Amino acid sequence: MCGIFGYWDRAREPLADAALGVMAQKLLHRGPDDEGIWHQPQRGVAIGNRRLSIIDIGGGHQPFVSDDGRVAVVQNGEIFNYIELADELRRQGVRLKTASDTEVILRLYEREGIGFVSKLNGMFAIAIDDAREDAMYLIRDRIGVKPLYVADDGRRAVFASEIKAILPIVQAQRSQSAIDLVAIHHYLTFNYIPAPWTIHQGIRHVMPGTWMKFTRSGVQTQRWWSLADQHERDHGFGEWAEEFMAILDDATRIRLRADVPWGAFLSGGVDSSTIVGLMARHVKEPVKTFCIGFEDPRYDESAFAAEAARRFGCDHTMEVAELNMLARWPQVLYHLDQPHGDASFMPTLRVSELAAKHVKVVLTGDGGDELFAGYDKYAAWFARPGAGVLDAAAFQRGYFDSISLFSPQAKLALYRPELAAQLRDIDSFEMAARPWFDEAGHFDRINQALYLDMQLLLSGNNLVKPDRMGMAVSIEARTPFLDWRMMEFAFRSRGATKLDMASGDKKHWYKKAAVPLIGEDLAYRRKQMFTVPVGEWFRDASYLWLRETLQGSELLGRVFDGARITALLEAHRQGTANHTRELRAIAALALWEHAA
């Protein structure tokens, strides 16, 4: 786990070493153990790395450079099948000098070119400088577990694992970084900014499952993996359960490869309990598990986590945390680089801080809900009268509307008149959702909804959470559910295996398959969201704080009609409406302005 950064200048104009040093410093929290920069000023290219040492502590210094000095590689992340790939290389006569997964990347690329990436099972963002081709590649993992951003003005491309490392270069070139109002428009729909947009004009995500090749004449982008390539087939439960557990077990096993202490986040929910149960199969020592509890029983899952820890003989650490975490919000937004309206980032930072006292790697259950229909919203949507007889267009728009924070009309009503006129024809559905629905048209309706959330919610918000909050305290989060084999298996499985329409049972076959491992009580406990009661605080203890935050924001004043924002706040305070999610999103935008 690391942070990577660098640049590619088509005119071969070098970036100053001091500027590269600033980029590295901005990523210090992602990699406090080591720093390496490969700078070729005569070619106008550099790739750099801030390293969190996890595998081959002594030998894994990056960049890795080919024997002839013409290819250099850095990566952020881990290649979990690097041992098998290294063995394959040795059988082909390749001599490996280290036990590092990054050297495996270099040697595979030398032998096979960019097509090597399909062999990788991991979470990664990779940069390769190839002087033989006079080109630079940026590669992102299949579903976007690891972040990667790029700003390309046509002359110079600058990239980094976090936006904050790009901004100083962009601001030096442009004098300032302009806010992307279209991105804000999408943010008000999704509660996060969907890729490829970011809050800054000209800074974009490298999309998941995609590589970009930068040359003197331009840039080529190619998608190297797509979940939509899968096709559903019929399974019997026995066959399905056997394959499901076998894939998840092996995905967990290879994610235990580390030369540093590791553990797991454990909430006692079905996802984290299943992962911890599988971890316990593969180790002799008790699994170290971490949980935070709250005094308010509505938000406290610690009893379920303790039950799971006892079942698997874990070395369990739990701390009761302060419930009101609003004071941590600016810190969270600094590490996010963008506004996010999701309050669960705050407790995720808190449990990451707890784990970081003991371990350097944690396994998590992220991805299980999106793959196997774990959220209540799926059961609620498909239980709607007439939902099953909608045509394709009505289904897509209806599901999209059900997950939208503000409707198109509500967004326009919030804006200042001149901005409303500017954004009136910008349709978040058409721009950010329809392309994914179009890819997923061969799936059944349940899987179409899940596919949309895999591409938008998961990569845009739910994977940002463990990456940024873990990296804020320099720990690595690994996600066995997002092993490529599990993702492809999930989308070969019909929606009925995930959501039972008759009963509304979510993760239907998954929970049945997990019962022998985790027991019925944990498998069928009521799902509890990992969050805090921000809406209650907005009505009472934090009302004045919220009002001052909203009224004191220059950015909100530029974008919104102040009277409309005040009306939302007062209706919420008086209890005539519940605007928790809307106010959270707007407050995050205001707080981000000062945290950035």
N, C-alpha and C positions, 0 to 999 in steps of 0.2 A: 504494500500500500504506500502510495507516494503522491506527490504532486509533480506534474510535468509542465513544461513551458518552452517557448522558443519563437522563432520567426523565420520567414522565408521572404527575401527581398528579390523581386524579379529583375531589378536593375543592378543587383549585386552591391547595393549600398549597405555597409555594415551598421548594425545597431551597436551602440556603445556598450562596453562591458559593464559600465555602471548601471545602465538600464536593465541588463540581464540580472544583475545583482538585486535590483529592486524587485523584479519579478520573482526571483527565488525567495526573497525575504517575505513577500506577501503570502507564500505557501509554506512558511516555516512550520505551522501547526500540522500540516499534512505529512511532513517529513522532517522531524527534528533531529534525526540520527546522522544524516550525511547529505552532502550536496555535490553534484557533478554537472559540468556544463561542457558541451562539445560545440565550440564556436569556430566557424570557418569564415572569417571576415572577408576574405578575398572572394568568396562565393556568395556572401550575404545570407548566411544561414546559421542558425544555432538551435540545438535541442538541449534541454536541461532537466534536471531532476532534483527534487527534495525527497529524501528517502526515509521511510519508516521501515526499519530493518525487521523482516519477518522470516524470510527464507535465506539460508546461507548468509549468516550475519557478517562474517568476515570477507566473503568472496563476492557479495552481490552488489558492489559499488557500480553505479550507473553514471554515464552511459557505457554500454558495451560497444566495443569497436572491433570491426573485422581485422583479421591479421594484416590485410593490405592497407588498412586505414581509410577505406573508401565507403564503408557502411557503418553507421552508428545508430544505436537503438536506445530509447528510454521507454519505460512503461509506468503507469499507475495501475495497481491492481495485483492480481495473482492469477497464474495459470495453474489450475489445480491438477491437471493431468500431465504436468511437466516431467514427472518421473518416467511415465510410459513413453512420452515423446523423446526424452533423452536416451532411453534404451533403444528406441527405433533409430535414432541418429547414430548411436555407437555401432549398431549392427550394419550400418551403411558405411562405416569407416570414419565417421566424424569424431575427432577428439575434442572432448569438452574439458575446459580448464577449471570450471567451477561447478558447484551444485545449485546454481541460480536458475530460476525459471526464465529470467531475462536473457541469459545466454542462449537458452533453448530457442527463444524467439529469433535472435540474431542468426543462429545456425540454420534454422528452418527457412528463414527468408533468403539467406545466401543460396540455399539449394533449390528452393521452389518458387521464389518470387512472392508476390502479394497473395497468391492463392493459398499460401500456408495458413492463413488466418482461420480457414474453416476447420482446421485440426485442433484449434484451441478450445479447451473447456475451462472457462474462467470468467472473471470480471476484469475488464481491462480498458484502458485508453493508451494507445501506443503511438509514438512518433518515430519515424525512420527517416534518416537522411541518407540518400543513396547518391554518392558522387558519380557512380558509373552511369546512371541515368540522368544525372543532374536534376534530381527531383526529391521532394519530401512527401512522405505519406503520413496521414493522420488516420487512425483506425479506432473505432469504438465498438465495444462488445455488443452482443446480440440484442439485448433489451435495455441497455443504458444504465447498468448498475453503476458504472464509473462515469463521471462527468467529463466533458471536453468541449471547450468553447473556442471560437475562432473569429477574428475580425480581419476581413480582407478588403482593402480599399482598391484593389486592382493592381497596386504596385507592391505593397508589402502585406503579407499575411502574418498575424500574430496569434498564437494559441496558448492556452493554459487550462489547467484543471479547474480553476475558479476565475470568475469574472474579475475579481479584485486584482489579479495579477496582470490582466490585459489593460485595465483602465489607465494606468499611468502612461502606457505607450500610446494608446488611442488619444488621450487628452493632450499629450505632447504634440501629436500630429495634427489634431483638429482644434486645439485650444480648449475644447470642452467636449463632453460626451452628451449628446442630445437624448432626451427621453423619447421612447417609442410609444406614441399615443395609441397606435393599433395594438401593441402588446398590452397596454392597460385595458383597452376595450375587451380583449380576450380574457384578461385576468378577471374581470368582473363577471364573466360567464363561468369560468372554471374554478375560481378560488386560487389559482396558480397560473403562471404564464406558460402555455403549452409550447413545446419545441416545434419548430426551430427558433421561435421568437425569444427575445429577452427584453428586459426593461430598457436596454440601451440600443439605440439605432446603430446598426452596423455590426453588432456583436451577436453571433448566432451559435446555436448548438451544432456540433457534428452529430448527425442523427444516429440513433442506435442501429446496429447491424450495417453500418456504412463505412466505407473508406473514402478519403479524399486524397487526390494526388496533385501536388502543386508543382508546376513547371514554369519555365520562363515565359511561356505564352499564355498561361491561364491555370485553370483548375478543372480537374475531372472528378466527378462524384459517382460512386457506384455502391449500390446496396448489395452486400454479400450474404445476407441471411434475411429471411422473412418467415414469420410465424404463419402467414397465410398460405404457405406452401403445403400445409398439412390438410388432410381430408378425413372427415369423421368416418368411423366404421363401427359396426356393432360389436359389443363385448358381452360375455356373460360375467356376472359379478366375480366369480372365483378367479377367472383369468385376469380380469381387470385389477382386482385387489393384489394379486401376486405380482403383476408387472409394476403397479404403483409403488408398492412397498420395496421392491427390489431396486427400482430407479432411485427412490428417495434415500434408501439406505446407502447406496453407493455414492450418491451425491453428497451425503453427510460425511461418509468415510473420507473421501478425498479432500474435503474442506477442513479436516483435522490436521493437515500437513502444515506444520509450522515449527520453527526453531525457537519459539517464544511461548510464554504461558497463554492459554486460551480458555474461554468459557462460553457462556450463552446468556442471552436475555431470556428470562422465564416469567411469563405472566400467568401461566396455568391455563391458557387458552389451548385450543386443539392444535394450532400450528406450532407454538413454541414447545408444548409438551411432547409432541411427536418428534420434533428435532432433538430435544434433550434425551428422550427415550432411545433414539437411534444412536446418539453420541455415546451413551452409556454402554452400548453393545461393543464398542470398538476400543475402549480404554480400560486400563486397570485401576487408575486412580479415580476418585469421585469427580464428576464434572462440576466445575465451578459455575454456579448460576447466580444471577443478579436480578433483583426486583426492587421497585420502590412501592411503598404503600402510602395511603392517605387516611387521615382520621375520619373523613367523611365516607361512610360505607357505600355510597352510591358510586364512588370512583375507585374504591379500593379492591384490588384483585389479589392482594397478598396472601389471603388464605388459600386460594386456588393454586398459587405458585408454590406455597409451602407443601400442599398436598402432592403436587407433581414432584417436588424435590425429594420428599420422603419416599415416594414410590420408586424413584430411580437412584436413591442413595447419594444425592448430590451434596456438595459442599456449598450450601446456599447462604447468600448474603442478602438481607433485606434492610432497607432503611425507610423510616417514615419521613416523607418529604413534606415541605410546606405546600399547602394546596394552592395558595395564591402566588403564582409565579410571574405575574405581569412585569415585575422588575427585571426579569431575565429576557423579556421579549426583544429589546434592542440588541442584546448580545446574539440571540438566535438569528435575527435578521442580518446582522453583520456577516455571519458565517454563511447564510443563504445567498447573499448577494442580490436577492430579488425579493419582492413582497410575496408572502404566502399567508393565506388566511387560516391555515390549519393550526389549531392551538396545541395539538399533540407534539409539535416540535419541542415545546418547553419541557414536558416530562421526559421526552426522549433524551434531551441534553442532560437532564438530571440523572437518569439511570446510566447514561454513558460515563458521566463523571464518577459514579459509584464503581462501575466495572473497571475504569482506568486505574484505580488504586491497586488492582490485583492482577490484571491481565492486559495483553496487548491485542488480542483477537477475540471477537465474539461471533457466535453463530446466531442467526435470527430466523424467525418464521415469515419474514416478508415475502409476499408473492402468493401465498396460499389462498388469500381471499379473492384475488383477481383471477387466478387460474381455476378455482373450484367453487365460485359463487358463494363467498362467505358473508357478504354484506346483506343487511336487511333490505336494502333498496332493491335487490334483485327479486326477492320474494314479493315485495310490495308492488313492483311494476308489473310482473307477470300475473299477479292476482287481480289486476284491474279488469273490470267488466269489458269485454270486447278486445282485450289486448291480443288475444290469439288469432283474431281474424283481420287485423290491420294489414293493408298492403305494405310493400317494402318501404315506400317513401314515408307513409304515416308512422310506421313503426320506428324508423330511424329518427324522424323529427320528434316523435313523442318521447322516446327514451332520452334523447338529447335534452329536451325541455325538462324532463324529470330530474336530471342531474345538474341543471344550470343554476347558478347562484342568482343572477338577475336575468330576467327576460330581455329580449332586444328592446322592447318598449320601455322597460324600467330603466335600462341603462341610458337610453337617450333622454329620459326625463330627468336623470341626475346631472347630466352634463350642462356646462354653460352653453348658451344658445349657439355660439360660434363653433364650439367643438361638436355639438350634436349635429350640426349641418355637415361638418367635415367627416364624421364617422357614420352617418346615416346609412350608407350603402355597404358598410363593412359587416359581413355576416359571419359570425364566429362558427356557425354550423357548417357553412359551405367551405370556409377556409381551413378549419382545424379538425372537423369531425367527418364530413362526408368522404374525404379521400380514404380514411380508414374503413368506414362502412363499405365503400366500394370494393376494397380488397377482401373483405370478409363476407361477401354476398353468398358464397357457397356454404357457409356454416349455418347451422340452425339459429333461431333467434336468440336463445340464451347465449350461445357462443359468440354471436355478433356483439351482444352487449359486453361480454367479457373481453372480446378482442379490442373494442374501443377503449375500455379501461386499462388494458395492458399497454396500449400505445400512448395513452394520454395521462390517465391518473397515476399509473405505476411509475412511468419514467419521469413524469412532470412533477410529481409531488411525493409519492410514497417511497420511492427509492432515494430521493433527495434527502429524506429525513435521516435514515441510518448513516448515509455517507457523510453529510455535513455535520451532523451532531456527533458522530463518532470521531471524525477528523478534527473537530474543534478541540478535542482532548487527546488526539493522537492515538486512537484505537481503530482497528479495522473490523468492519462488519461483513460477514459472509452469509450468503443467502442460498441454502441448498435447494429450496423450491424453484429457484431460477436457473438451475442447471439446465442446459439446452435440451437434454433428454427428457426432463420432466415437463418443460414447456411444450415440446412437440407432442408428448404423450397426452397432455391435457387437452390439446386441440385436435387430437384424433378421437377424443372421447366425446360422445354426444352430450348435449346440454342436460338431458334427463338424468345422467349419472351424477350431475352436480346439484341440480335444483329439482326436487320432487314437487311437481305442480300440485298434486293432490293435497299434500300436507304442508307445503311450504318449507320442507326440510332443506336447509342449505348444506353444502359440502356433503351431499347425500351418501354417495358410495365411499367417499374419502373417510368419513367418520366411522362407517361400518368397518372399513379395512383397518382403521387405527385402533379399534376397541381392544383387540388382543394385546396391544402394546401399552396403551395409556388407560384403559378401563372406561367403562360407560360414563361414570360421573364426570370425568374430564372431557370425554368426547362429546357429550350432549349437554354440557353446561351452557347456560344462556350467554351469548356473546356480549361482551362489555367493551365499549370503546375506550381506548387509552387516551383520556383527555381530561380537561379541567373545566369547571363551570363558569366560563368567562361571561356568559350571558347574564348570570345572576349578579356578578360583580358589576357589570355595566349598569344594572338597575339601582345598585346600592353603593357599596363601599368604593367602587372605582368610577362612579358616574362623573364626578368632577374632573378626575384625571382624564377620562375619555373625552369629555367636552373640550378641555384645554388642548388635548392632543389634536383633535380634529380641527379646532378653530385656529390653532397656531401653525398649521402646515401650509407652507407656500405652494407646495405641489398640489394639494387638494384645492386650494384657492384658484389655481390655474385651470383645473380640470372640471370641478363640480360647482353646481349652484349651491351656495352655502345654505340657503333656506331649505333646500331639499334634504341636505344632510342633517340639519337640525331637526327637521320633521321626523326623520327616521329615528334619531336618537330619543326624541321626546315620546314618540309612540312606544318605543321599547321601554323606556323608563316608567311610563304610566301603565304598562301592561296591556295596552290595547292591541299590541302586535308583538310577535317575537322576531326581532331583527338581529338575533345573535350573530348568525353567519355573515350577514351583510355588513354589520358594524365591525366585526372582526377583520373582514377583508379590507375595509376602508381604513381602519386603524393601522393595519399592517403596512399599508401604502404610506401612511403618514410617518410611521415610526421608521420604516426603511429609509425614507428621505434623509433622516439624521444619522442613521446607523451606517449608511453606505460610506 
